[in-house]
Amino acid sequence: SRELWKSFADTGFTGLLVPEDFGGSGLGCVEAGVVMEEIGRALMPSPFLSTAVLGASLLARVGSGAQKSEYLPKMSAGELLAALAVDEGTKHRPLQTRMQAVRSGNGFRLNGAKAFVVDGHVADLLIVAARTAGNAGEADGLTLFLVDPKTRGVAIERTAMVDSHNAARIEFENVEVTADHVLGEVDQGFALLDGVLNIGRGAVASEMVGLSEEVF
């Protein structure tokens, strides 16, 4: 619900991890964990994890000045939803990324598919992990890209999950992005991704604490 998410913005929750310079409150993972605990307690399907935790953390940590200025204020205001597109199989294995990003002109051409992209069916911005070098299983050679889901060649299929928090399968066929869409350094994306995934894992653990407390 976009309206419900806007109410999150009115209370400041959407910008918890967004620096103050970009409209957020510049708080940390503990505060985000408190919110996630209450989300778990209420079983609330919101884009807090995908947008306010993962998306905001990645952009705040490694985004260029232009990328931060373009996306972080919109995230903080509840106007932009982000989704992290990493996994390609049935298990969470970021190092097994096979999706290819081949240099093309002043940018890259993306080909491949992502599975279980949480909030991918409603996202306004996709943060995509693709391989610019090396082979599946190697840490070096992964690069993160900012992709508009409306870009030609992007096909999104909603995946109904057992709970009400849906995900998506996303296919990329010759999707053109420029160098400005690279998040962080080329070939060095895994260390950036792993750090933010650890933040996300802590947030999900907090959500499960709230869920467990409510069950008891």
Summary of the structure (lengths in Angstrom):
residues: 216
radius of gyration: 16.5
end to end distance: 28.3
largest distance: 57.4
contacts: 749
relative contact order: 0.18
helix: 42%
strand: 24%
